[in-house]
Structure formats: C-alpha cells, structure tokens
Amino acid sequence: MKKFAKITSLLLLSLALVFVACKKEPEPDPQGEPGSVTDSVGHYNPEPAQNTPMYVNFLPEFNSVYQLSPNADGTFFALADGNETDYLLKLDGTGTVLEKKRLGFRSLRCVAKTNESIVLIGNLGDVSTPYFMHKTGYVAIFDMSMNLLATTTLSDPQFKIELRTILQDSEDPAVFYVGGHAINESFIQFPYIATLRYEEGLMTVVKSRIFDDSKYSRCRILGMVEKKVSGQKDLVLEMTQYSIVNDPTEENSNTVHIAKLNYFEEAWGWGQFTFDVAIEGPHGDSYTGNNSIDSDDESIYFFGFCNDDKELVPANGGYWASGCIAAVNWREGRKLWQRVVSFSERADCFYDGQLLDGYLYVCGRHCGIHYFSTEKRFSNGLVAKFSLSGELISQKTFGDSQRYSKLYHFVKDLNGNIVCAGGSAENLGDDKLKENGWFLKTDL
C-alpha cells in the first residue's frame, strides 16, 4: 500500500471547516414551561420558526445527522446517529442516502478527508457509574468507498481514555493529533493528547501525554487548532472544566476554557508560553459539547451557550440559555471580546460555529422548551451570521412548530449555500419523541 505521506496534503476542506459538530454530550434540558397552562399552551412552540429552507429532507432511519463533509461532485459524506451504533453515510445533494456503512461504535466527527481516506474517532467499552464513560479511545480510517483500512485503540494502564477531537498536522499529512481526557481511578478527568502516524496501512501512537497536574483536574479537551509562531507550534485547546464530580456533563456546572498547555514541551519562546482563558457567561458558566472553535491569524473564535437572564423566567426556577461567542488572542492568551446572544425568550444554544469568508456563522437551537403539563418538547433550528467583532448580521429559524428540532453542523455546497445537518423529533406524548435525521439547505 502506498505510504500515506504520498497522499496529497491538500484537504478538500480547509482547517476552517475541519469538522465541528455537537452530538455526543447530553443536551441541556430546555427548562420548564413558564406561567399558567391553558388549552393552547404546551401543544406547539410559542415562538415558531420564521423561515422556509430552500430544501429540506428527513431521514427517519436515523436519530440525527450530526456531521457533513462536501465532495467535489456535489455529494456529502455524513455521520449519523443510529439506535445501536453510528453510521458513515454518503448523501446526494438532496440529503438522500446513496450508501451507508454501519460503524459498530459511537463516533464524534469525520475529521480529515483527503483524496484517498476518511478518518473517524470514537470510543469503546461503556462504563455507567458513577457517570457514563468509555474505557478506550478508537480511531478508524476508511477509503473513499467507505471500506475500512486501519484501526487503532488508545489506552493507558492507569486511566480510561476518551477521545473528543482530532486534527491533521498542517505540514505532515501522515501525522494526526487526538485530544480528549483521561479518567483516573477516582473518576476524575484530566486533559489528554496523543500524536498518531499513519503509514503503510498502519496507525501507530507516537506520543501521548496526560496533563494530570492538579490545576487541570476535572478538565477535558473538546477541540483544538494548531498554531505557529517563529517556527514553534502548539495546540490551542478548547476545554471545559466541571465542578460536579459525578456529573461532568451537567451544563450548569461547566466553564469553557481556551488554553495552551505546551504539548510539545518547548523550553523557550512562544512554545514554552502557556495560558488559560475562561469564557464565562452572566452566571459564571458556559458550555459546549463538542469542538466549537475556529481560528484565523490572530484569534480563536468560540461558539457555545451559557445561562442568561431573560425577562421570562422558567416556572421551575433556574435560567434559560443564550448563545455565547467569544474571541481570544492566541498569541498573547487574552480575551478580546465576548457576546451573549438571545434570539428568543426561551433556550437558545449554539452547537457549531465556523469562520467562513470573513464572517462567523453558527447553527443550533432556537426557543427550546419542555412543557411538563403536556410532556412535549419544542425547538427550532437556528442559523446566524456575525461579523468578526461579534455583531449580529442576519439570522434564520427553521422547523415545524409541533416538533423538537436542532441543527448540529453545516457546510457550504458548490453553489455557496449553507447545508445543515441535525435532528427533528415528533412529539408522541408521555414525554416520548420519534427522532429523525434532518437535512436542509438555506442561504444567508
């Protein structure tokens, strides 16, 4: 087999499009119903979607579609959530399934796609107490016909390992960096990074590092970008730090950090420099479930959500969520600006964000709400566009007023339209949902 180093290093997607999706960590509960109940309250979304997509398709075989990757012929590779496993799909321009591959594991994102391969990460070995986790990380490589080429697992004798993100080296296409967290015997999470090399059909672990210093206790890596200064490079990380030991994914107890930890252990210069910048909302929290950062020559851009003060207060107490975006100067390790963005009187969440054509785009959920009186849930899909200083330019909301809908990921198609992937669920009653994959096309 030809060495992977001979594979063209030009990704079909730029690093600005390197797969940011939100799926695997639990979504926040959209809080309870406000005020009193009447015959009309609780049977439809109180703030219905305002826009009609150019095209929409449902994929009832899957719970959601959470990743898209455009091909030169107008088709898409996609990742979908099934009942027992995840699937690698090939979709046409209307979202119709042309091919599917049962993965046999829970994936997180389709990360690197060259002319000859697709690289996926995931995790194996379920552990349910004291919270849900996995035992080992997993990497799988497929060819463009979705045939499996190689796999490898990442483990440690003293820690459980979970992977959350992967990044291809900008100079050597045979090298990949994976990030996530290591879990010790007390079930405390610490940041974890490993370097992998794929050559001659084999993926091998070159180096791994667990940041088990006490200051990184209860931290996990969810995203990363590679940056260079004066010939030195490092990985700038998107991490969350949690406070509830037995519930690391409780969004109210998490705070996002943009951090540089000197993974390559440089002894001087910018490489040695470390920083940790917290992104905190009005109540000291912020959240993201997956890689939701992008970057340019000066800034790391974060997209997520946080608890916010809204005029309408949930009847069961607490706060509604609002979208949160921020910019951090990665050369100096300082926050440049932060915006908390509310599109409705209920829960708004940003699940994915990207830097495209000089603007910041996000997708997510608009007006999420759970009515306890009818045991129904509602929300709309959201797409919005911001300037590089965080000023809102335009927004669109999509979905049926009787469904629970959200958008996890988006890409641009060959015509410059925004193509989105997500899930749209039908309320069945008794707090039960019939989930469907959701594919739609729009413009901004």
N, C-alpha and C positions, 0 to 999 in steps of 0.2 A: 504494500500500500504506500502511495506517495506520502512523504512526510507532510505533516500539517503546516510546517514552516513554508512550504512551497505554495500553499493556498493563498490566494490574493488577500492582502491585508486590508483591502477596501471593504468595509462593511456596507451592506445595502442600506443600512440606516446609520446616520451619524450618531456620535455619542449623545447628542442632544435628544435623540429618540431612543436611547438604549433603555427600553422597556421598563417603564414604571407602571406598576399595577397595584391594585389594592384588593385583596381577597381573603387571605388565609387567617388573619387575626379576626376575632369576632367583631362584628359591627357594634357600634354603641346602640343601646336601646334608645329609640327616638323620643323617649319620655311619654308621660301620660297625658290624657285629654285635659284641656282647660275648661273651667266653668261648668255650668249645668248641662244636662242632657235633654234634648228634645227629640222628636221623631226623626228629624233630618240630620241631627248631629251624629257623627260616628259611622255614617254609611258611605261617605265619599270624602275626598281630600278637600279641606276648607280653603285651600289656595291652589286651585288646579293649574296644570301646565298651560302656558300661553302660546306655545309654538307648535307647528306641524313640521316634522322632518321631511327632507327631500325623499327619503326612502326608509322603510322600517321592515324588519323581519324578526319573527320569533323562532327560537329553536327549542321546542318543548322536550327534546330528548335530554337536555342538559339544564342544570340548575342556574348556571350563568356562563357567560363567556367573559373571561377576565383579561385577555391579552390578545393583541393584534400585531401582525408584522406584515407590511405590504410587500408584494413581489412585483417584479418588473412587468409581468403580463397582466396586472390588474387583479390578481388573486391575493389572498391573505393566508398566512399561517395564523393559527389561533390556538389558545389554550382554553379549555372548558372544564367546568366542574360537573362531574357525574355523581351518582348516588354512592358508588363504592370506590371510585378512582377518578383521576383526571384523564383528559383526552387531549391529544395533539390533533388539530383539525386543519384541513385545507378548505377554504371558503372561496366562492366566486365573489364577484363584485356586488352581488345582492345579498350576501350572507348565507347562501345555500351551501350545505356541506357537500363537498366533492369527494373528500377522503377523510377517514378518521383512524386514529391509532390509539388503542387502549394502553395507557402508560403503566398501570399497575402500581402507581404511587401518587402521592399528592405533590403537585408541582407548585412553583411560585411564579415563575415567569420564563418566557422564551427570551434568552438573553443575547446570544451572539449568533448572527446568521451571515455566513459568507456564501460564496458561490457553491460550496460543497457540503456545508454542515449546519446543524441547528443544535445549540447547547441548552439543556434544561437543568435546573436544580430542583431538589426536593428533599424529603426526609423520610426515614423508615423507622419502624418499631415504636408503636404507640405506648405511652405511659399515661395513665389517667389521674394519678394522685401524686402530690396534693393539688396539682393542676395539670391540664393536658399538655404533653410534651412528646418529643421523639428522642430516640437513642442515638441515631447516626445520621449524618448528612449524606446526600446522594447526588451524583452528577451523571447525566446521561447525554450521549451525543448521537444524533441521528443524521442520516444523509437527507438530501432534498426530496427523496421519495419516501421519507419517513421510516426508513429501515434503521434499526439500532446498530450503531457502530462500536460503541465502547461505553463502559460504565466504571465508576469508582465510588467507594464509600469513604467518608471521613469520620474517624472515631478517635477516642482517647481513653486510656485505661482508667483515668480518674474522673472523667467528665462525660456527660451526654453532650452531643454536638447537634445543633440545629442550624441549617443554612437559610439565609433570607435574601441574599443578593449575590450577583456575580458580575464581573467586569473583565473585559478583554484588554490586555496591555496595548497601549497605543503604538508601541514600536515593534513588539514581537507578537505576531498573531497566534503563536503556539502557547502563549502564557495567559493564564486566567487567574483572577483573584476572587475568592469567595469569602463572604462575610456572614456573620450570624452571631450565635452566642454559645458558650459552654456552660453547662449546668453542673454544679458540684453536688456532693453527697447531701448537702443541706437544701438542695433545690434552689440555690441562688445562681442567677445568671451573670455571666461576665462576657465582654466583647471577645469575639473570635474571628481571626482572619487566617486564610491559608493561600499559598501560591501553588497553582497547578500547571503542569505542562502536558500538552497533547502532541505526541509524535509517534509515527509508525503504528498507529492504531491503538495506542495505549495512553491513558490519562494517569499521570503519577503526581503524588504530592511532593512538592519541592521543599516547602517550608510551611510551618503553622505556628501560630502564636496566640496564646490566651492572655488577655490583659486582666490578670486576677489581682491587681492592686486594689486595695480597699476603696479607693476613690471611684473605681468603676464598678463597684458592687451594684447589682440589680440593674445593669445596663445591657442592652442588646443592640446589635447593628442591623439596620433595616435597609440602608442604601449607602452607596459610596461612589465617588468620582475620583479620577486620577488627575493630579495637578503637578506642575513642574516649575521650579524657579532656579535659575543659574545652574542648570544641569542636574539638580536634585529633584527627585519626585517623591510624592507621598500620596496616600489615600485619605481624602477628606470624607468623613463619615456622617451619616445621618443615624443617630442613636435615640432610643427612648430609655429613660430611667424611671422605674416604678417604685412605689412605696409600700404596696400591699404584697407581702411576701408570697402568699398563697394564691394570688390572683394578678399575675403580671400584666394581663391584657385589659384590666379594668381601666377604661379611658380616663376616668375622673382622677386617677392617681398616677398618671404618666406625664412626663415632660419631655419634649423633644430637645435634643442637643445636636448642634453641628460641631464636630470635633475633629482634630488632627492629633493622632497619637504617636507619630514617628514609627510606623510599622517597620520600616527598613532599617531602623536603629542607627541613623546617621549620628555622627559625633560632633558635627559643626554645622553652621549656616542654617538656611531655611529648613533643611531636612530635619535638623535637631529640634526646631521650634515646634512646640505643641500648644494647642488651645482648645477651649471648650466653651461654646456659646449656647446658652439656654434660650429657647423660644417659648415664652410664657404668655398665656392669654390673661384676660382680666382677673381670673381666679387662680392664677399660678399653674395652670395645666395646659397641655397641648398634646395632640395625638396624631399618629399616622400608623397604619397597619402594615405598610409596605414601602418600598423605595419610592419616595416622592420628593426627590431633589433633582435639580438640573443646574448647569453652570455655564458661565462664559469666562472671559479673560480676567474678570475682576471679582465676580460674585458667585456664591452658591445661593440658589433660589429654593426655598422650602414651600411645600403646599400640604396643608393638613386641616385640622379643625381644633376648636377649644370651646370650653364653656363660656357663655356670654350672658350679659344682662339684656333681656328683652322686655318690652312693655307687657307682653302676655306671659304670665307665669304659669308653669305646669301645675296642675291641681295636686299632684303628688309630691310637690316640692322639687328642689334642685334647679337646674338651669337647662335652657336649650343650647344646642351647639351652633356655632357660626364657623364659616370658613376662615382659615388663617393662612396668610402668605407672608414670607419674610425674605430678606436678602442679607447675607453675611459676606464681608470681605474676607476671602480665604487666604490672601497673602498676609494680612495682619491679624486675623482672628477677632474681628469685631462686627457687631451687628450694625447694618446700615439703616434699615427701616423694617417696620412690621405693620401689617394691616389685619384687622379683624373685620370680616365682611359678612354681613347679614343680608340674605335675599328674601327671607320670609319671617313670620312671627313664630315659626317652629324650628325644627332642627335642620340646619344646612351643613353639609360636610363636603370637603374637597378630598377626593380619593386619588386623583392623579393630576400632575402638573408637568408642563414641558415648556421649554423655551423654543419658539418657532418663529422664524422670520422677523426677529426683533421684538416679539411680544411674548407675554406669559399667558398660556392657555391652561384652563383647569376643567376637569369634569368631576361629577359627584352626584350628590343627592340634595334635593330641594324640598323643604317643608315635610320632613319626616315626623310622623305622629302615630302613636298607638292609643286607640280608644279602648279602654277597659270595659266600657258598657256594651260594646258590640263585638269586642275581641277582634277588631280589624286594624290593619296597619296600612298606612298610605304614605307615599312619597313620589316625587317626580325625578326624572333625570335632569341633570344640570350641566350646561356648558357655558363657560365665560371666558372673556378675553381682557387682559390687563396690560398696562404699559410696564416698562421696566422699572418704574418707580412705584408700582402697585396701585395705580389709579384705574378704576373700572372703565372699560371702553364699551363693552357690549355683553349681553347675556341672553341665553335661551333656556327654556324649560320644556320638557317633553314627557309624555306619558298619559295614561288613562286615569281619570280622577277616582276610579274604584280599584286601582292596583297599587302595589308597593314596588316602585321602580328605582333603579340607581344605575349610574354609569361608572365603570371601573377604569377604563383605559380608552385611548384614542390615538389615531394616527392620521396623516394626510394621505389621500389617494392620489392617483396620477393626475387628476384634474384639480387638485388643490382643495378639495372638500374635506371636511372633518368627518372621519368614520369612527364611530364609537362602539364599544362593547360593554355589556353589563348584564343585568338581570331584571326581569319584570314579573312580579308574582301576583297571582289571582287570589283574593281572599275567599276561603272556603267556609269560614265560620269556625267557632270554637278555637280561635287563635291559630288556625292552620292555614298554610299557604301552599299553592301549587306554583312552583317556581319554573321559570322559562329563561333560557338564554335570550339575549336581546341584542340586536344589531341594527344600528341606524346611521343615516348619513345626513349631514347638515352643512351649513356654511356659517361664517361669522363676518 
